[in-house]
């Protein structure tokens, strides 16, 4: 039988501790320890980083626990929220081969820690051995006296159990009756009050408890300034409010804005990222800061802070949360440039050191020097920006290019914000090397951008999902599958085929608990800069209104996907995932099960056009609650409502990508 295990051992007994040359080894605390507590699961890098869970979600803990000798071992879990004084306790029970298991359920948001503790159960050891002797016909007179002394010794501190313990002692003293001393209920009472002289604790393991939106949500990205009716008119927060019913009707949960701050004038970029802007061109919103203010101000043409708060409230009434971009760069006109020149880098000739990714230059922005002499004040100022927007009602932040800033800053800043606002969520926009992406997730980011945008074939999608759902990634890395972004128009979307747009959004919505689209996707926008994965006439550099009901849109298709996601908890997570065998290299088969094991969804998704007649094979898959898992017996088509029995371990499915590139099935056992 296979039990969950951490990738590295975490041991409380460390036999290689060194002592001073004249120290007596037997004086060392390490030689007073009786227990090994190792291979604790779940843990990330031996407890350096926090495992992530959702509030009120059970946390299963496994550990190897053993000691020398034959005494009975007892063990328990202890956990608490950071800042709490007392500990909560839950039992650990042995399963097999010194592997122990226990569960606890945190009910508060925020950072927690848990430990595994073990001790020798002295009375249980005595009772086990005495019962064995009694069964074998061995005289237990002296053993009973020893048991009586064990009970009597704890009477002064027995509390509520004192009556039961005293009664057992009295019955033995007056009648010599062994049964009260050997009774199971007495052993239970003794377990709570007897001393634990060899009590051993594991290391403390961190645990981050977040709200459900940290694990599941459908994101929709818009530029507020483009929510107008004309390219000549700058959109406002009121224009965004007018669009809320449309976004809500498509079933999205999060409405995400790129920066909404004043935009610098110096070196402002023009249309299609030209180096010089023309009069009236709005510039890139990522060139943050102007005479009107910096990161804690809104672009005056969008409205006021009060207007923004009104938008946040209006979005909430439509079931939407507002997410803001947190980008640390500054335009040359940012107030900080004058007020805190030492926060930035300057060239030998006295000119500003602009941002660059050689040979590319970004003359409209400069990056703060995170390790400048006044870095404490800089870090605090950036933290205060996030706190300011949290005070305006924003609890979700998409962080721009976090991999180009110091890891310690993000670990500190996220902790600082979540200490004040435990419901805060941070999305890491880091399209970078795998280990860097994962490091950012470990140190605190709730969600992460991924390589899904470029994974298209069945084999590479399968390989990538296997990576994301294995241990330890599944314990800390929550993917957000964006199908496109303002920066990225993937090659596979540039043909504008409706089936491909449907397939990609379906893959994102089904495979990942969180996914996102940049607006215009539902209109099948696909005109690229020739030879590049970039949008022609990019909205980053111009105001771009649209006809949101233009012919050929797939809004209804997206709305149906999101409705199915909301109705099926299995699709609101990523980790409980399995592949299903499908006899077509162009059709991917997956099965997802909810955390509570009460909802299972299977999907067949075509990644190539045409008609596909496939056999979807469930194999030896078992579904349902622990202890009662059974094979899939029947499936319900989540679009048509048709029920079918599973025969010979599978079902025959027909996919016509001109109509719908996916089939989704609810499974029952």
C-alpha positions in Angstrom: 0.0 0.0 0.0 1.4 3.4 -0.9 1.1 6.3 1.5 1.8 10.0 0.7 5.3 11.0 1.5 7.3 14.1 1.4 10.2 14.3 -1.0 12.8 14.7 1.8 13.0 13.3 5.3 12.4 15.7 8.2 13.8 14.2 11.3 13.7 15.4 14.9 16.5 13.0 16.0 19.8 14.3 14.6 22.6 11.8 15.4 25.3 13.9 13.8 25.1 16.9 16.2 28.5 18.0 17.2 29.5 18.9 20.8 32.5 20.6 22.3 35.7 18.5 22.6 35.3 18.1 26.4 31.6 17.5 26.4 30.1 14.2 27.5 28.0 12.9 24.6 25.4 11.5 27.1 24.8 15.1 28.3 23.6 16.1 24.8 19.8 16.5 24.5 19.9 14.4 21.3 20.7 11.3 23.4 17.6 11.8 25.5 15.3 11.6 22.6 13.4 8.4 22.0 11.5 9.0 18.8 12.1 9.4 15.1 9.5 11.6 13.5 10.3 11.8 9.8 9.0 11.9 6.2 6.2 14.3 7.2 3.7 15.0 4.5 2.7 17.5 3.3 5.8 19.7 3.5 7.7 21.9 1.0 11.5 21.8 1.1 11.6 20.2 4.6 9.2 22.9 5.9 11.0 26.0 4.6 7.9 27.0 2.7 4.2 26.8 3.4 1.8 24.2 2.0 -1.3 25.8 0.6 -4.9 24.8 1.4 -8.3 26.4 1.3 -10.3 27.5 4.4 -12.4 24.6 5.9 -10.6 22.1 3.7 -9.3 19.0 5.6 -5.5 18.8 5.9 -4.3 15.3 5.7 -1.0 14.7 7.5 1.2 11.6 7.3 4.4 10.9 9.2 6.7 8.0 10.0 6.9 7.7 13.8 8.8 5.0 15.7 11.1 4.5 18.7 13.4 1.9 20.2 11.9 -0.9 22.2 8.4 -2.4 22.2 6.5 0.3 24.2 3.2 1.6 22.8 3.6 4.8 20.9 1.0 7.6 20.9 1.0 10.5 18.6 -1.0 13.6 17.8 -1.2 16.6 15.5 -1.0 20.1 16.9 -1.8 23.2 14.9 -2.6 26.9 15.3 -2.9 30.1 13.4 0.1 32.4 13.7 -0.4 34.7 16.6 -2.6 32.2 18.6 -1.3 31.2 22.0 -2.9 27.8 22.4 -2.8 24.8 20.1 -5.5 22.7 18.6 -5.1 19.0 18.7 -6.1 16.1 16.5 -5.3 12.4 16.9 -2.8 10.5 14.7 -3.4 6.9 14.1 -1.1 4.2 12.9 -1.9 2.8 9.5 0.9 0.4 8.5 4.6 0.0 8.9 5.0 2.9 11.4 3.2 5.2 9.0 0.7 7.4 10.9 -2.2 9.5 9.6 -4.3 12.4 10.9 -6.5 15.2 9.7 -7.4 18.7 10.9 -9.6 21.4 9.5 -8.4 25.0 9.7 -11.4 27.4 9.8 -9.6 30.7 9.6 -7.7 32.5 6.8 -4.0 33.2 7.3 -0.7 31.5 8.1 -0.7 28.5 10.3 1.8 26.0 11.6 1.4 22.3 12.5 3.6 19.9 14.3 3.7 16.2 14.9 4.2 15.0 18.5 4.9 11.5 19.8 5.3 10.0 23.3 5.4 6.7 25.0 2.0 5.6 26.3 3.0 4.2 29.6 -0.3 2.9 30.8 -1.3 1.5 27.4 2.0 -0.4 27.4 1.3 -1.8 30.9 -2.2 -2.8 29.9 -1.2 -4.5 26.7 1.5 -6.5 28.4 -0.7 -7.4 31.4 -3.6 -8.6 29.2 -1.1 -10.7 27.2 0.2 -12.3 30.4 -3.4 -12.9 31.7 -4.4 -14.6 28.4 -1.3 -16.9 28.7 -2.2 -17.8 32.3 0.8 -16.0 33.8 0.4 -14.7 37.4 -0.3 -11.0 37.1 -0.6 -10.1 40.8 2.5 -7.9 40.8 1.6 -6.4 37.5 -1.8 -5.3 38.8 -0.1 -3.6 41.7 2.1 -1.7 39.2 -0.9 -0.7 37.3 -2.6 0.5 40.4 0.4 2.7 41.2 0.3 4.2 37.7 -3.3 5.2 38.2 -2.8 6.5 41.7 0.2 8.6 40.7 -1.8 10.7 38.3 -4.9 11.3 40.6 -3.8 14.7 41.9 -3.8 16.1 38.4 -6.6 14.0 36.8 -9.2 16.7 36.7 -12.5 15.5 35.4 -11.2 12.0 35.0 -10.3 11.8 38.7 -13.6 10.1 39.6 -13.2 7.3 37.1 -9.6 6.7 38.1 -10.3 6.7 41.9 -13.2 4.3 41.4 -10.8 1.8 39.7 -8.3 2.1 42.5 -10.9 1.7 45.1 -12.4 -1.4 43.5 -9.0 -3.0 43.2 -8.0 -2.1 46.8 -11.2 -3.5 48.3 -12.0 -6.5 46.2 -8.7 -7.2 44.3 -10.8 -6.9 41.1 -8.5 -6.6 38.1 -11.2 -5.7 35.6 -11.5 -2.0 36.5 -7.8 -1.6 36.0 -7.8 -3.4 32.7 -11.0 -1.8 31.3 -10.7 0.0 28.0 -12.4 3.2 29.2 -9.8 3.5 32.0 -7.1 3.3 29.4 -8.8 6.1 27.5 -9.0 8.3 30.6 -5.4 7.6 31.5 -4.2 8.5 28.0 -5.4 12.1 28.6 -3.8 12.6 32.0 -0.7 10.4 32.4 2.8 12.1 32.2 4.7 12.2 28.9 8.3 12.4 30.0 9.7 11.6 26.5 7.3 13.8 24.5 8.9 14.7 21.2 7.9 17.3 18.7 8.7 17.5 15.0 9.8 20.7 13.4 7.0 23.2 12.8 5.6 23.0 9.3 4.1 26.2 7.8 0.6 26.1 6.2 -1.1 28.9 4.3 -4.9 28.9 4.4 -6.6 31.0 1.8 -10.1 31.5 0.5 -11.6 29.6 -2.3 -10.9 32.2 -5.0 -7.2 31.5 -4.5 -7.8 28.1 -6.0 -10.6 28.6 -8.5 -11.8 31.5 -10.6 -12.5 32.7 -14.2 -10.6 35.9 -15.0 -11.5 38.5 -17.6 -9.0 41.2 -18.4 -10.0 44.6 -19.7 -8.4 48.0 -20.2 -10.9 50.4 -18.5 -10.0 53.2 -20.9 -11.2 51.2 -23.8 -14.7 50.6 -22.4 -15.9 53.6 -24.3 -18.0 54.0 -27.5 -15.3 55.8 -29.5 -11.5 55.7 -29.9 -11.6 59.4 -29.5 -13.1 59.2 -26.0 -11.2 57.9 -23.0 -13.3 55.3 -21.1 -14.2 55.9 -17.5 -15.0 53.8 -14.4 -18.7 54.4 -15.2 -18.2 52.9 -18.6 -16.8 49.8 -16.9 -19.8 49.7 -14.6 -22.0 49.7 -17.7 -20.2 46.6 -18.9 -20.5 44.6 -15.7 -23.7 42.8 -16.7 -22.1 41.6 -19.9 -19.0 40.3 -18.1 -21.1 38.7 -15.3 -23.4 37.0 -17.9 -20.4 35.2 -19.4 -19.8 33.7 -15.9 -16.5 35.3 -15.0 -15.5 35.7 -11.3 -12.7 38.2 -11.5 -12.5 41.4 -13.6 -8.8 42.3 -14.0 -7.4 45.7 -14.9 -3.9 46.6 -16.1 -2.5 49.7 -14.2 -5.1 52.4 -13.8 -2.7 55.1 -12.7 -1.6 58.4 -14.3 0.6 57.8 -17.3 3.9 59.6 -17.9 4.4 62.0 -20.8 8.2 61.9 -21.2 9.2 59.2 -23.7 5.6 58.1 -24.0 5.1 55.2 -26.5 2.9 55.6 -29.5 0.6 53.3 -31.4 2.0 49.8 -32.0 4.8 50.5 -29.5 6.4 53.3 -31.6 9.1 55.2 -29.8 7.4 58.6 -30.3 3.7 59.2 -29.5 1.5 61.5 -31.5 -0.6 64.2 -29.8 -3.5 62.7 -28.0 -2.1 59.2 -27.9 -2.7 57.7 -24.4 0.6 55.9 -23.9 1.2 52.6 -22.1 -0.5 52.2 -18.7 2.6 50.5 -17.5 4.5 53.8 -17.7 3.2 54.6 -14.2 3.3 58.1 -12.7 2.8 61.7 -13.9 2.1 65.1 -12.4 -1.3 63.9 -11.2 0.3 61.2 -9.0 1.9 57.8 -8.9 0.9 54.3 -7.8 -1.7 55.4 -5.3 -3.5 57.6 -7.8 -6.0 57.0 -10.6 -5.7 58.3 -14.1 -7.9 61.5 -14.0 -9.7 60.6 -17.2 -10.9 57.4 -15.6 -12.4 59.1 -12.6 -11.7 59.6 -8.9 -10.8 57.2 -6.1 -14.5 57.6 -5.0 -15.6 56.5 -8.5 -13.3 53.5 -8.2 -14.7 52.5 -4.9 -18.2 52.7 -6.4 -17.0 50.4 -9.3 -15.7 47.9 -6.7 -19.1 47.8 -5.0 -21.0 47.6 -8.3 -18.8 44.7 -9.4 -19.4 42.9 -6.2 -23.2 43.2 -6.7 -22.7 41.4 -10.0 -20.7 38.6 -8.4 -17.4 40.0 -9.7 -14.2 40.9 -7.9 -11.8 43.6 -9.1 -8.2 42.6 -9.6 -5.5 45.2 -10.1 -2.1 45.1 -11.7 0.8 45.8 -9.3 3.7 46.9 -11.5 6.7 48.5 -9.6 8.2 50.4 -12.5 7.9 54.2 -12.8 7.7 56.6 -15.7 10.3 59.4 -15.8 7.5 61.7 -14.6 6.7 59.7 -11.5 6.7 61.8 -8.3 9.2 59.4 -6.7 11.8 60.4 -9.2 12.0 63.9 -7.7 11.1 63.0 -4.1 13.4 59.9 -3.9 16.0 60.1 -6.5 18.2 57.7 -4.5 15.6 54.9 -5.1 16.7 54.8 -8.8 19.8 54.2 -10.8 21.6 56.9 -12.7 24.2 56.7 -15.4 27.7 58.3 -15.2 26.5 61.2 -17.3 23.7 62.0 -14.9 20.9 60.6 -17.1 18.3 58.1 -15.8 19.0 54.4 -16.3 15.8 53.3 -18.2 14.5 49.8 -18.2 16.0 47.5 -20.8 16.1 43.9 -21.9 19.1 44.1 -24.3 18.8 44.9 -27.1 15.3 46.2 -26.3 15.0 49.5 -24.4 12.0 50.8 -22.6 12.6 54.5 -22.4 9.1 55.2 -20.9 9.9 53.4 -17.7 12.6 52.9 -15.1 12.8 50.3 -12.3 13.5 51.2 -8.7 16.7 49.9 -7.3 15.5 47.4 -4.7 18.9 47.2 -3.1 19.6 51.0 -2.9 20.9 52.5 0.3 17.4 53.6 1.2 15.8 50.2 0.4 13.9 49.9 3.6 11.9 53.0 2.8 11.5 51.9 -0.8 10.2 48.5 0.2 7.8 50.0 2.7 6.5 52.5 0.1 5.8 49.7 -2.4 4.1 47.7 0.3 2.0 50.7 1.3 0.8 51.0 -2.3 -0.7 47.5 -2.1 -2.2 48.3 1.3 -3.7 51.4 -0.1 -5.6 49.6 -2.8 -6.6 46.9 -0.3 -8.2 49.6 1.8 -10.2 50.6 -1.3 -11.7 47.1 -1.4 -9.3 45.3 -3.8 -8.2 41.9 -2.6 -6.7 40.4 -5.7 -3.4 41.6 -7.2 -1.8 40.4 -10.4 1.9 41.2 -10.1 3.8 42.2 -13.2 7.1 40.4 -13.9 7.9 39.5 -10.2 10.8 37.3 -11.3 12.8 40.5 -12.2 12.6 41.7 -8.6 14.2 40.3 -5.4 12.6 37.2 -4.0 13.0 38.4 -0.4 10.9 41.5 -1.2 7.9 39.4 -2.4 8.1 37.0 0.5 8.2 40.0 2.9 5.6 42.1 1.1 3.0 39.4 0.7 3.3 38.4 4.3 2.9 42.0 5.4 -0.2 42.5 3.3 -1.8 39.2 4.2 -1.2 39.9 7.9 -3.4 43.0 7.5 -5.8 41.5 4.9 -5.8 37.7 5.2 -8.1 37.4 2.2 -5.6 39.0 -0.2 -4.6 36.9 -3.3 -1.5 37.4 -5.4 -1.1 36.2 -9.0 2.5 35.9 -10.3 2.9 37.0 -13.9 6.2 35.3 -14.5 6.7 33.7 -17.9 10.2 32.6 -17.0 12.3 29.5 -16.2 10.4 26.7 -14.4 12.4 26.8 -11.2 12.0 30.5 -10.9 8.2 30.3 -11.5 8.0 27.6 -8.8 10.2 29.5 -6.3 7.8 32.5 -6.6 4.9 30.2 -5.8 6.7 28.7 -2.8 7.5 32.1 -1.2 3.9 33.3 -1.2 2.2 33.9 -4.5 -1.3 32.3 -4.4 -1.5 31.6 -8.2 1.0 31.5 -11.1 1.0 32.1 -14.8 2.1 29.0 -16.7 3.3 27.7 -20.0 -0.2 26.6 -21.0 -0.4 29.5 -23.5 2.1 27.6 -25.7 1.2 24.0 -24.9 -1.0 22.7 -27.8 -0.5 19.0 -28.6 -2.0 16.1 -26.6 1.4 14.8 -25.5 2.8 18.1 -24.3 -0.4 19.1 -22.6 -0.4 15.7 -20.8 3.2 16.0 -19.8 2.6 19.5 -18.5 -0.4 18.5 -16.5 1.5 15.6 -15.0 4.2 18.0 -13.9 1.7 20.5 -12.3 -0.2 17.8 -10.4 2.7 15.8 -9.0 4.2 16.1 -5.6 5.4 18.6 -4.4 4.1 21.0 -7.0 0.5 20.2 -6.2 1.0 21.4 -2.6 2.0 25.0 -3.5 1.8 25.8 -7.2 -1.7 26.8 -8.2 -1.8 27.4 -12.0 -3.8 30.0 -13.8 -4.2 29.1 -17.4 -4.4 32.3 -19.4 -5.4 31.6 -23.1 -4.1 35.0 -24.3 -2.8 38.2 -22.8 -2.3 41.8 -24.1 1.3 40.8 -24.7 0.7 37.4 -26.2 -1.4 36.4 -29.3 -0.3 32.7 -29.6 0.4 31.4 -33.1 -2.4 28.8 -32.8 -5.0 31.6 -32.4 -3.7 33.7 -35.3 -5.7 31.7 -37.9 -9.0 32.9 -36.2 -10.6 29.4 -36.4 -13.6 29.3 -34.1 -13.0 25.7 -33.1 -9.5 26.5 -32.0 -10.7 29.4 -29.8 -13.3 27.1 -28.3 -10.8 24.3 -27.8 -8.3 26.5 -26.0 -10.8 28.1 -23.7 -12.3 24.7 -22.9 -8.8 23.2 -22.2 -8.1 26.1 -19.8 -11.4 26.0 -18.1 -11.4 22.3 -17.6 -7.7 21.5 -16.9 -7.1 24.3 -14.3 -9.0 25.5 -11.4 -8.2 29.1 -12.4 -8.0 30.4 -16.0 -8.2 33.8 -17.8 -8.9 35.5 -21.1 -7.9 38.9 -22.3 -11.0 40.7 -23.8 -11.4 40.4 -27.5 -10.9 36.6 -27.2 -14.6 36.1 -27.2 -14.7 38.1 -30.5 -12.0 35.9 -32.0 -9.6 38.8 -32.4 -6.5 37.3 -34.1 -4.6 39.9 -36.2 -0.9 39.7 -35.3 2.1 41.8 -35.9 3.6 39.9 -38.8 6.0 37.2 -37.6 5.3 37.8 -33.9 3.1 36.6 -31.2 1.8 40.1 -30.6 -1.5 41.8 -31.4 -1.5 44.3 -34.2 -2.8 47.7 -33.0 -2.1 46.6 -29.5 -4.5 48.0 -26.9 -1.5 48.7 -24.7 -0.8 51.8 -26.7 -4.3 53.0 -27.9 -7.9 53.2 -26.9 -9.7 50.3 -28.5 -13.5 50.2 -28.2 -15.3 47.1 -29.6 -18.7 45.9 -30.5 -19.1 43.3 -27.8 -21.9 41.6 -29.7 -20.2 41.4 -33.0 -21.3 38.5 -35.2 -19.3 35.3 -34.8 -18.6 35.9 -31.1 -18.4 32.9 -28.7 -19.8 34.6 -25.6 -22.5 32.0 -25.2 -20.0 29.2 -25.4 -17.8 30.8 -22.7 -20.9 31.4 -20.5 -21.9 27.7 -20.8 -18.4 26.6 -19.8 -18.3 28.8 -16.8 -21.8 27.7 -15.7 -20.7 24.1 -15.9 -17.6 25.0 -13.9 -19.6 26.7 -11.1 -22.0 23.7 -10.9 -19.1 21.1 -10.6 -16.6 21.5 -7.8 -14.4 18.9 -9.6 -13.5 21.7 -12.1 -12.7 24.2 -9.4 -9.4 22.7 -8.5 -6.3 21.3 -10.4 -4.6 18.7 -8.2 -7.2 15.8 -8.2 -6.6 15.0 -11.8 -6.2 11.8 -13.8 -5.7 11.0 -17.5 -8.1 8.7 -19.3 -7.1 6.6 -22.3 -8.6 7.9 -25.5 -7.8 6.1 -28.8 -7.1 9.2 -30.8 -3.8 11.2 -30.7 -5.8 14.4 -31.3 -8.2 14.0 -28.4 -7.2 14.4 -24.7 -9.1 12.5 -22.0 -9.1 13.7 -18.4 -11.0 13.0 -15.2 -11.2 15.5 -12.3 -12.6 14.8 -8.9 -13.6 17.4 -6.3 -11.6 17.7 -3.0 -14.6 16.3 -1.1 -14.8 13.3 -3.6 -18.5 14.1 -4.2 -18.3 15.3 -7.8 -16.4 13.8 -10.7 -16.2 15.2 -14.3 -14.6 13.5 -17.3 -13.8 15.4 -20.5 -12.7 14.6 -24.0 -11.2 17.6 -25.7 -10.1 17.7 -29.3 -6.8 19.5 -30.1 -7.1 19.1 -33.8 -10.0 19.9 -36.2 -12.4 17.5 -37.7 -14.7 14.7 -36.6 -13.4 12.3 -33.9 -15.1 9.0 -33.0 -13.3 7.9 -29.9 -13.4 5.3 -27.1 -13.1 7.0 -23.7 -11.7 4.3 -21.4 -11.9 4.8 -17.6 -9.6 1.8 -17.0 -9.3 0.9 -13.3 -10.3 4.4 -12.1 -12.2 4.4 -8.8 -14.3 7.4 -7.6 -16.2 8.3 -4.5 -15.5 8.8 -0.8 -12.5 7.1 0.9 -13.4 3.6 1.9 -16.2 3.3 -0.7 -14.5 4.1 -4.0 -16.0 2.2 -7.0 -15.7 2.1 -10.8 -17.5 4.6 -12.9 -21.0 3.2 -13.5 -22.7 5.9 -15.6 -22.1 9.3 -17.1 -24.3 12.3 -17.8 -23.5 14.6 -20.7 -23.3 18.1 -19.1 -24.5 19.8 -22.2 -27.3 17.6 -23.5 -28.3 15.9 -20.2 -28.1 12.5 -21.8 -27.3 9.6 -19.4 -25.3 6.6 -20.6 -24.1 3.4 -18.8 -20.4 2.6 -18.9 -19.9 -0.7 -20.6 -16.6 -2.6 -21.0 -14.9 0.1 -18.9 -15.7 3.1 -21.2 -18.1 4.9 -23.5 -18.0 5.8 -27.2 -18.0 9.5 -27.9 -18.4 11.5 -31.1 -16.8 15.0 -31.4 -17.3 17.4 -34.3 -15.1 20.4 -33.8 -17.2 22.6 -36.1 -19.9 22.2 -33.5 -18.1 21.7 -30.2 -14.5 20.4 -29.7 -15.3 19.0 -26.2 -17.6 16.5 -24.5 -18.0 16.9 -20.7 -19.5 14.1 -18.6 -20.5 13.9 -14.9 -19.6 10.5 -13.6 -21.4 8.4 -11.0 -20.3 5.2 -9.3 
